Amino acid sequence: MALSLLAGLLLTPSASAAIAKGLMDENLPRSDDPALRAEFFTEARKAKVSFARTFIHWDGTVDFPFPHEVESIRRMAIEGAANGISTLYVGFNGELGRRYTDARQIDLGRYRTLVRKSVEALRGLPVRLVWSPLNEANYASQLPKRHGPEVWVKLQNIAYDEIKAVDPGAIVVAGELAPYARNKRTSTDPGLWWRRALGLTSKWRAQRGTDDADHTVKADAITLHAYDYKVDPNKRLRSEKQWTIRNLATQRRLLARAAKTGRLTRVATKRLYITEFGYLFRGSQRIGEARAATYLRRAWRIAKRNKVRSFLWFQVRDPGAVFFSGLRDGDGNDRKVLEAFRSLR
């Protein structure tokens, strides 16, 4: 009963509740260096962050979480709780597309055991855990495009059942899809991915000949990755396939249509969480710091207007390679977007 109450508090805030602010960093909060961990949690406290996000890595070859990952996640949860973080999103991230060419090659039994053992290993922490079965499955590097959507439904539902069996009050989300395909030949836009997974027509109605048993997605809420590099959030995106911060209203409308088929619950489609957002400061998609700060404030207002319940920035400090989206650069120097993030209310 207590766990169910906690889930209700997270997923059903009052109408006047403020949007939750989140942070993720692939390196700092789980580092063995106390100074790096302190940098993440100090920033979380200053920015009044209430949730964080992290991964368990899975390449399809094992049926258990690695002990060092369990240890670092448990430590992250304990240190996070001491710094105002009340909720930790734990997702599975595997780059399965680098190992398999067809999603049907994935060992579902191995995944089932992995999920169950992960939930068992992370019980008893001083934060709420929210579970995400697979990160950005619509990128072919994460899950093969061939038969990807149908296998994604299986993975999602396996995880949902296993998590609930171990922890009935746990929260399980669906989504975490990248907002657009980088390469249309190998990846899939999220709107199209959802349609294929749910067996829907272009009008978002159940496609003739599809079966509810194969196309129903079990979830307590929907998570979105809403980043849209280089583009002003206020510039409307007229697309039902790409899902970014610029067309949140469209996404809400399409998910509501999907719920009418019964293949997603109406409750889940009303609980929308942005669990990844950011701008890049190096590379071909970079923008200036001042513009990023302005765009971030605009994106936050759009999220609030669309009744999104959370908004997470990725990440605190630039890593050594790729996704240079830090609130600070790799040397620890503040960017203009840091103060913008702190000021979001």
Protein Blocks (a to p, Z undefined) as FASTA:
>chain_A
ZZmmmmmmmmmccfklccddddddfklmmccblklmmmmmmmmmmnopabdcdddddehl
accdcfklmmmmmmmmmmmmmnopabdcddddehlmlmpmbfklpcfklmmmmmmmmmmm
mgoiabdcdddfbghklbmklpcfbhklmmmmmmmmmmmmmmmmmmmmbccdeejiafbd
fblklmccfklmmmmmnopafkopacehiafklmcccdfbdcddfbdehiafklccddfk
bccfklmmmmmmmmmmmmmnopacfklmmmccdfbdcddfedjkbccfklmmmmmmmmmm
mmmmnopabdcdddfbdcfbehiabfbdfkopacfklmmmmmpZZ
